Amino acid sequence: MDAGTGDDSDTVAKEPGATEPGETEIATETGTIALERQDDRVVVRVTGALDLALAPRLQQFVDRAARLHPALLVLDLTEVDFLASAGMAVLVKANRNQVAPTQMRVVAADRVVLRPLQMTRLTDELAVYPTLAEAFAG
């Protein structure tokens, strides 16, 4: 939460490994996760390696985003440079746990993310879009 405005819609940098219920960004040695609230949409941006180390943190951010009851939850993976099975498991769980009216969409354009999703046929289950703008448009 931004101490000056009382608004938690801004991304706030945190110490690596820090966890607080209201945090909007976390950095680890392998990557970062940031939560941005935009009207009735929530975007969770992931950078770096979405692996066993970062996946539990992503789950925490997805859970937090769900508590905001957005109409649209977007997981932006455009800056992910490695997608492990632990990361894919979080994507599947997040998608299956969404409660109406929230819709979940994934943004992924790079082969390093798309290929594992295609090989595991998760593109059949997840709504995957090449850009954030297209994910917003649906």
PyMOL commands that place a pseudoatom at each C-alpha (Angstrom):
pseudoatom trace, name=CA, resn=MET, resi=1, chain=A, elem=C, hetatm=0, pos=[0.000, 0.000, 0.000]
pseudoatom trace, name=CA, resn=ASP, resi=2, chain=A, elem=C, hetatm=0, pos=[1.303, 3.463, -0.810]
pseudoatom trace, name=CA, resn=ALA, resi=3, chain=A, elem=C, hetatm=0, pos=[1.681, 5.181, 2.555]
pseudoatom trace, name=CA, resn=GLY, resi=4, chain=A, elem=C, hetatm=0, pos=[1.166, 8.623, 1.063]
pseudoatom trace, name=CA, resn=THR, resi=5, chain=A, elem=C, hetatm=0, pos=[-2.173, 7.983, -0.612]
pseudoatom trace, name=CA, resn=GLY, resi=6, chain=A, elem=C, hetatm=0, pos=[-3.635, 4.946, 1.083]
pseudoatom trace, name=CA, resn=ASP, resi=7, chain=A, elem=C, hetatm=0, pos=[-4.024, 3.470, -2.411]
pseudoatom trace, name=CA, resn=ASP, resi=8, chain=A, elem=C, hetatm=0, pos=[-2.659, -0.010, -3.072]
pseudoatom trace, name=CA, resn=SER, resi=9, chain=A, elem=C, hetatm=0, pos=[-2.935, 0.250, -6.864]
pseudoatom trace, name=CA, resn=ASP, resi=10, chain=A, elem=C, hetatm=0, pos=[0.664, 1.401, -7.292]
pseudoatom trace, name=CA, resn=THR, resi=11, chain=A, elem=C, hetatm=0, pos=[3.494, -1.083, -7.553]
pseudoatom trace, name=CA, resn=VAL, resi=12, chain=A, elem=C, hetatm=0, pos=[5.781, -0.814, -4.553]
pseudoatom trace, name=CA, resn=ALA, resi=13, chain=A, elem=C, hetatm=0, pos=[9.260, -2.336, -4.478]
pseudoatom trace, name=CA, resn=LYS, resi=14, chain=A, elem=C, hetatm=0, pos=[9.990, -4.670, -1.578]
pseudoatom trace, name=CA, resn=GLU, resi=15, chain=A, elem=C, hetatm=0, pos=[13.108, -6.236, -0.207]
pseudoatom trace, name=CA, resn=PRO, resi=16, chain=A, elem=C, hetatm=0, pos=[13.992, -9.583, -1.847]
pseudoatom trace, name=CA, resn=GLY, resi=17, chain=A, elem=C, hetatm=0, pos=[12.108, -12.356, -0.110]
pseudoatom trace, name=CA, resn=ALA, resi=18, chain=A, elem=C, hetatm=0, pos=[9.814, -9.975, 1.807]
pseudoatom trace, name=CA, resn=THR, resi=19, chain=A, elem=C, hetatm=0, pos=[6.243, -11.107, 2.255]
pseudoatom trace, name=CA, resn=GLU, resi=20, chain=A, elem=C, hetatm=0, pos=[3.412, -8.991, 3.529]
pseudoatom trace, name=CA, resn=PRO, resi=21, chain=A, elem=C, hetatm=0, pos=[-0.316, -9.508, 3.006]
pseudoatom trace, name=CA, resn=GLY, resi=22, chain=A, elem=C, hetatm=0, pos=[-0.684, -6.221, 1.103]
pseudoatom trace, name=CA, resn=GLU, resi=23, chain=A, elem=C, hetatm=0, pos=[2.512, -6.238, -0.942]
pseudoatom trace, name=CA, resn=THR, resi=24, chain=A, elem=C, hetatm=0, pos=[2.271, -5.518, -4.639]
pseudoatom trace, name=CA, resn=GLU, resi=25, chain=A, elem=C, hetatm=0, pos=[5.726, -6.628, -5.762]
pseudoatom trace, name=CA, resn=ILE, resi=26, chain=A, elem=C, hetatm=0, pos=[8.266, -9.230, -4.754]
pseudoatom trace, name=CA, resn=ALA, resi=27, chain=A, elem=C, hetatm=0, pos=[11.735, -9.944, -6.065]
pseudoatom trace, name=CA, resn=THR, resi=28, chain=A, elem=C, hetatm=0, pos=[13.670, -13.172, -5.654]
pseudoatom trace, name=CA, resn=GLU, resi=29, chain=A, elem=C, hetatm=0, pos=[16.988, -14.316, -7.055]
pseudoatom trace, name=CA, resn=THR, resi=30, chain=A, elem=C, hetatm=0, pos=[15.238, -15.916, -10.024]
pseudoatom trace, name=CA, resn=GLY, resi=31, chain=A, elem=C, hetatm=0, pos=[12.481, -13.435, -10.857]
pseudoatom trace, name=CA, resn=THR, resi=32, chain=A, elem=C, hetatm=0, pos=[9.865, -10.914, -9.822]
pseudoatom trace, name=CA, resn=ILE, resi=33, chain=A, elem=C, hetatm=0, pos=[6.106, -10.761, -9.474]
pseudoatom trace, name=CA, resn=ALA, resi=34, chain=A, elem=C, hetatm=0, pos=[4.100, -7.546, -9.449]
pseudoatom trace, name=CA, resn=LEU, resi=35, chain=A, elem=C, hetatm=0, pos=[0.382, -6.979, -8.947]
pseudoatom trace, name=CA, resn=GLU, resi=36, chain=A, elem=C, hetatm=0, pos=[-1.312, -4.016, -10.599]
pseudoatom trace, name=CA, resn=ARG, resi=37, chain=A, elem=C, hetatm=0, pos=[-4.931, -3.064, -10.080]
pseudoatom trace, name=CA, resn=GLN, resi=38, chain=A, elem=C, hetatm=0, pos=[-6.554, -1.314, -13.051]
pseudoatom trace, name=CA, resn=ASP, resi=39, chain=A, elem=C, hetatm=0, pos=[-10.237, -0.493, -12.505]
pseudoatom trace, name=CA, resn=ASP, resi=40, chain=A, elem=C, hetatm=0, pos=[-12.036, -3.860, -12.542]
pseudoatom trace, name=CA, resn=ARG, resi=41, chain=A, elem=C, hetatm=0, pos=[-8.940, -5.723, -13.783]
pseudoatom trace, name=CA, resn=VAL, resi=42, chain=A, elem=C, hetatm=0, pos=[-5.924, -7.095, -11.980]
pseudoatom trace, name=CA, resn=VAL, resi=43, chain=A, elem=C, hetatm=0, pos=[-2.675, -7.808, -13.798]
pseudoatom trace, name=CA, resn=VAL, resi=44, chain=A, elem=C, hetatm=0, pos=[-0.057, -10.049, -12.228]
pseudoatom trace, name=CA, resn=ARG, resi=45, chain=A, elem=C, hetatm=0, pos=[3.258, -9.614, -14.076]
pseudoatom trace, name=CA, resn=VAL, resi=46, chain=A, elem=C, hetatm=0, pos=[5.939, -12.255, -13.799]
pseudoatom trace, name=CA, resn=THR, resi=47, chain=A, elem=C, hetatm=0, pos=[9.551, -11.845, -14.921]
pseudoatom trace, name=CA, resn=GLY, resi=48, chain=A, elem=C, hetatm=0, pos=[12.457, -14.274, -14.902]
pseudoatom trace, name=CA, resn=ALA, resi=49, chain=A, elem=C, hetatm=0, pos=[12.200, -17.979, -14.166]
pseudoatom trace, name=CA, resn=LEU, resi=50, chain=A, elem=C, hetatm=0, pos=[8.773, -19.225, -13.142]
pseudoatom trace, name=CA, resn=ASP, resi=51, chain=A, elem=C, hetatm=0, pos=[10.203, -22.225, -11.353]
pseudoatom trace, name=CA, resn=LEU, resi=52, chain=A, elem=C, hetatm=0, pos=[9.902, -24.078, -8.064]
pseudoatom trace, name=CA, resn=ALA, resi=53, chain=A, elem=C, hetatm=0, pos=[11.301, -21.059, -6.198]
pseudoatom trace, name=CA, resn=LEU, resi=54, chain=A, elem=C, hetatm=0, pos=[8.923, -18.461, -7.678]
pseudoatom trace, name=CA, resn=ALA, resi=55, chain=A, elem=C, hetatm=0, pos=[5.772, -20.552, -8.200]
pseudoatom trace, name=CA, resn=PRO, resi=56, chain=A, elem=C, hetatm=0, pos=[4.609, -20.469, -4.537]
pseudoatom trace, name=CA, resn=ARG, resi=57, chain=A, elem=C, hetatm=0, pos=[4.961, -16.692, -4.559]
pseudoatom trace, name=CA, resn=LEU, resi=58, chain=A, elem=C, hetatm=0, pos=[2.886, -16.500, -7.732]
pseudoatom trace, name=CA, resn=GLN, resi=59, chain=A, elem=C, hetatm=0, pos=[0.220, -18.578, -5.998]
pseudoatom trace, name=CA, resn=GLN, resi=60, chain=A, elem=C, hetatm=0, pos=[0.170, -16.038, -3.146]
pseudoatom trace, name=CA, resn=PHE, resi=61, chain=A, elem=C, hetatm=0, pos=[-0.284, -13.178, -5.612]
pseudoatom trace, name=CA, resn=VAL, resi=62, chain=A, elem=C, hetatm=0, pos=[-3.035, -15.004, -7.513]
pseudoatom trace, name=CA, resn=ASP, resi=63, chain=A, elem=C, hetatm=0, pos=[-4.844, -15.675, -4.234]
pseudoatom trace, name=CA, resn=ARG, resi=64, chain=A, elem=C, hetatm=0, pos=[-4.525, -12.008, -3.279]
pseudoatom trace, name=CA, resn=ALA, resi=65, chain=A, elem=C, hetatm=0, pos=[-5.780, -10.913, -6.693]
pseudoatom trace, name=CA, resn=ALA, resi=66, chain=A, elem=C, hetatm=0, pos=[-8.796, -13.218, -6.378]
pseudoatom trace, name=CA, resn=ARG, resi=67, chain=A, elem=C, hetatm=0, pos=[-9.720, -11.593, -3.066]
pseudoatom trace, name=CA, resn=LEU, resi=68, chain=A, elem=C, hetatm=0, pos=[-10.060, -8.297, -4.962]
pseudoatom trace, name=CA, resn=HIS, resi=69, chain=A, elem=C, hetatm=0, pos=[-12.909, -9.875, -7.012]
pseudoatom trace, name=CA, resn=PRO, resi=70, chain=A, elem=C, hetatm=0, pos=[-11.845, -8.407, -10.372]
pseudoatom trace, name=CA, resn=ALA, resi=71, chain=A, elem=C, hetatm=0, pos=[-13.864, -8.972, -13.516]
pseudoatom trace, name=CA, resn=LEU, resi=72, chain=A, elem=C, hetatm=0, pos=[-10.618, -9.948, -15.225]
pseudoatom trace, name=CA, resn=LEU, resi=73, chain=A, elem=C, hetatm=0, pos=[-7.414, -11.458, -13.847]
pseudoatom trace, name=CA, resn=VAL, resi=74, chain=A, elem=C, hetatm=0, pos=[-4.498, -11.392, -16.290]
pseudoatom trace, name=CA, resn=LEU, resi=75, chain=A, elem=C, hetatm=0, pos=[-1.259, -13.270, -15.683]
pseudoatom trace, name=CA, resn=ASP, resi=76, chain=A, elem=C, hetatm=0, pos=[1.321, -11.530, -17.847]
pseudoatom trace, name=CA, resn=LEU, resi=77, chain=A, elem=C, hetatm=0, pos=[4.169, -13.936, -18.646]
pseudoatom trace, name=CA, resn=THR, resi=78, chain=A, elem=C, hetatm=0, pos=[5.749, -11.931, -21.468]
pseudoatom trace, name=CA, resn=GLU, resi=79, chain=A, elem=C, hetatm=0, pos=[8.953, -11.431, -19.455]
pseudoatom trace, name=CA, resn=VAL, resi=80, chain=A, elem=C, hetatm=0, pos=[9.238, -15.038, -18.265]
pseudoatom trace, name=CA, resn=ASP, resi=81, chain=A, elem=C, hetatm=0, pos=[12.426, -16.690, -19.533]
pseudoatom trace, name=CA, resn=PHE, resi=82, chain=A, elem=C, hetatm=0, pos=[11.823, -20.178, -18.100]
pseudoatom trace, name=CA, resn=LEU, resi=83, chain=A, elem=C, hetatm=0, pos=[8.563, -21.984, -17.338]
pseudoatom trace, name=CA, resn=ALA, resi=84, chain=A, elem=C, hetatm=0, pos=[8.839, -25.046, -15.104]
pseudoatom trace, name=CA, resn=SER, resi=85, chain=A, elem=C, hetatm=0, pos=[6.127, -27.548, -14.265]
pseudoatom trace, name=CA, resn=ALA, resi=86, chain=A, elem=C, hetatm=0, pos=[5.660, -25.862, -10.870]
pseudoatom trace, name=CA, resn=GLY, resi=87, chain=A, elem=C, hetatm=0, pos=[4.745, -22.629, -12.679]
pseudoatom trace, name=CA, resn=MET, resi=88, chain=A, elem=C, hetatm=0, pos=[2.343, -24.450, -14.989]
pseudoatom trace, name=CA, resn=ALA, resi=89, chain=A, elem=C, hetatm=0, pos=[0.681, -26.074, -11.979]
pseudoatom trace, name=CA, resn=VAL, resi=90, chain=A, elem=C, hetatm=0, pos=[-0.008, -22.622, -10.510]
pseudoatom trace, name=CA, resn=LEU, resi=91, chain=A, elem=C, hetatm=0, pos=[-1.530, -21.479, -13.819]
pseudoatom trace, name=CA, resn=VAL, resi=92, chain=A, elem=C, hetatm=0, pos=[-3.867, -24.489, -13.916]
pseudoatom trace, name=CA, resn=LYS, resi=93, chain=A, elem=C, hetatm=0, pos=[-4.877, -24.124, -10.263]
pseudoatom trace, name=CA, resn=ALA, resi=94, chain=A, elem=C, hetatm=0, pos=[-5.480, -20.396, -10.683]
pseudoatom trace, name=CA, resn=ASN, resi=95, chain=A, elem=C, hetatm=0, pos=[-7.658, -20.987, -13.731]
pseudoatom trace, name=CA, resn=ARG, resi=96, chain=A, elem=C, hetatm=0, pos=[-9.687, -23.744, -12.093]
pseudoatom trace, name=CA, resn=ASN, resi=97, chain=A, elem=C, hetatm=0, pos=[-10.206, -21.783, -8.873]
pseudoatom trace, name=CA, resn=GLN, resi=98, chain=A, elem=C, hetatm=0, pos=[-11.604, -18.604, -10.448]
pseudoatom trace, name=CA, resn=VAL, resi=99, chain=A, elem=C, hetatm=0, pos=[-15.101, -17.816, -9.279]
pseudoatom trace, name=CA, resn=ALA, resi=100, chain=A, elem=C, hetatm=0, pos=[-17.586, -16.048, -11.556]
pseudoatom trace, name=CA, resn=PRO, resi=101, chain=A, elem=C, hetatm=0, pos=[-17.656, -13.329, -12.636]
pseudoatom trace, name=CA, resn=THR, resi=102, chain=A, elem=C, hetatm=0, pos=[-13.815, -13.310, -12.665]
pseudoatom trace, name=CA, resn=GLN, resi=103, chain=A, elem=C, hetatm=0, pos=[-12.236, -14.488, -15.897]
pseudoatom trace, name=CA, resn=MET, resi=104, chain=A, elem=C, hetatm=0, pos=[-8.564, -15.428, -16.069]
pseudoatom trace, name=CA, resn=ARG, resi=105, chain=A, elem=C, hetatm=0, pos=[-6.342, -14.870, -19.077]
pseudoatom trace, name=CA, resn=VAL, resi=106, chain=A, elem=C, hetatm=0, pos=[-2.659, -15.539, -19.680]
pseudoatom trace, name=CA, resn=VAL, resi=107, chain=A, elem=C, hetatm=0, pos=[-0.389, -13.351, -21.801]
pseudoatom trace, name=CA, resn=ALA, resi=108, chain=A, elem=C, hetatm=0, pos=[2.446, -15.246, -23.453]
pseudoatom trace, name=CA, resn=ALA, resi=109, chain=A, elem=C, hetatm=0, pos=[4.092, -14.650, -26.796]
pseudoatom trace, name=CA, resn=ASP, resi=110, chain=A, elem=C, hetatm=0, pos=[7.562, -16.140, -26.447]
pseudoatom trace, name=CA, resn=ARG, resi=111, chain=A, elem=C, hetatm=0, pos=[8.317, -19.726, -27.438]
pseudoatom trace, name=CA, resn=VAL, resi=112, chain=A, elem=C, hetatm=0, pos=[9.970, -20.384, -24.065]
pseudoatom trace, name=CA, resn=VAL, resi=113, chain=A, elem=C, hetatm=0, pos=[6.525, -20.088, -22.426]
pseudoatom trace, name=CA, resn=LEU, resi=114, chain=A, elem=C, hetatm=0, pos=[4.217, -21.106, -25.253]
pseudoatom trace, name=CA, resn=ARG, resi=115, chain=A, elem=C, hetatm=0, pos=[6.019, -24.334, -26.122]
pseudoatom trace, name=CA, resn=PRO, resi=116, chain=A, elem=C, hetatm=0, pos=[5.630, -25.958, -22.672]
pseudoatom trace, name=CA, resn=LEU, resi=117, chain=A, elem=C, hetatm=0, pos=[1.979, -24.849, -22.580]
pseudoatom trace, name=CA, resn=GLN, resi=118, chain=A, elem=C, hetatm=0, pos=[1.391, -26.353, -26.017]
pseudoatom trace, name=CA, resn=MET, resi=119, chain=A, elem=C, hetatm=0, pos=[3.272, -29.578, -25.281]
pseudoatom trace, name=CA, resn=THR, resi=120, chain=A, elem=C, hetatm=0, pos=[1.196, -30.163, -22.152]
pseudoatom trace, name=CA, resn=ARG, resi=121, chain=A, elem=C, hetatm=0, pos=[-2.002, -29.112, -23.971]
pseudoatom trace, name=CA, resn=LEU, resi=122, chain=A, elem=C, hetatm=0, pos=[-2.612, -26.378, -21.409]
pseudoatom trace, name=CA, resn=THR, resi=123, chain=A, elem=C, hetatm=0, pos=[-3.409, -24.021, -24.273]
pseudoatom trace, name=CA, resn=ASP, resi=124, chain=A, elem=C, hetatm=0, pos=[-6.641, -26.058, -24.549]
pseudoatom trace, name=CA, resn=GLU, resi=125, chain=A, elem=C, hetatm=0, pos=[-7.544, -25.152, -20.959]
pseudoatom trace, name=CA, resn=LEU, resi=126, chain=A, elem=C, hetatm=0, pos=[-6.047, -21.681, -20.520]
pseudoatom trace, name=CA, resn=ALA, resi=127, chain=A, elem=C, hetatm=0, pos=[-7.110, -18.553, -22.405]
pseudoatom trace, name=CA, resn=VAL, resi=128, chain=A, elem=C, hetatm=0, pos=[-3.727, -17.503, -23.841]
pseudoatom trace, name=CA, resn=TYR, resi=129, chain=A, elem=C, hetatm=0, pos=[-3.234, -14.185, -25.653]
pseudoatom trace, name=CA, resn=PRO, resi=130, chain=A, elem=C, hetatm=0, pos=[-0.103, -12.768, -27.331]
pseudoatom trace, name=CA, resn=THR, resi=131, chain=A, elem=C, hetatm=0, pos=[-0.415, -9.251, -25.872]
pseudoatom trace, name=CA, resn=LEU, resi=132, chain=A, elem=C, hetatm=0, pos=[-1.874, -7.541, -22.847]
pseudoatom trace, name=CA, resn=ALA, resi=133, chain=A, elem=C, hetatm=0, pos=[-4.131, -5.426, -25.072]
pseudoatom trace, name=CA, resn=GLU, resi=134, chain=A, elem=C, hetatm=0, pos=[-5.594, -8.552, -26.676]
pseudoatom trace, name=CA, resn=ALA, resi=135, chain=A, elem=C, hetatm=0, pos=[-6.102, -10.169, -23.285]
pseudoatom trace, name=CA, resn=PHE, resi=136, chain=A, elem=C, hetatm=0, pos=[-8.013, -7.083, -22.134]
pseudoatom trace, name=CA, resn=ALA, resi=137, chain=A, elem=C, hetatm=0, pos=[-10.136, -7.113, -25.304]
pseudoatom trace, name=CA, resn=GLY, resi=138, chain=A, elem=C, hetatm=0, pos=[-10.838, -10.831, -24.931]
for i in range(1, 138): cmd.bond("trace and resi %d" % i, "trace and resi %d" % (i + 1))
show_as sticks, trace
zoom trace
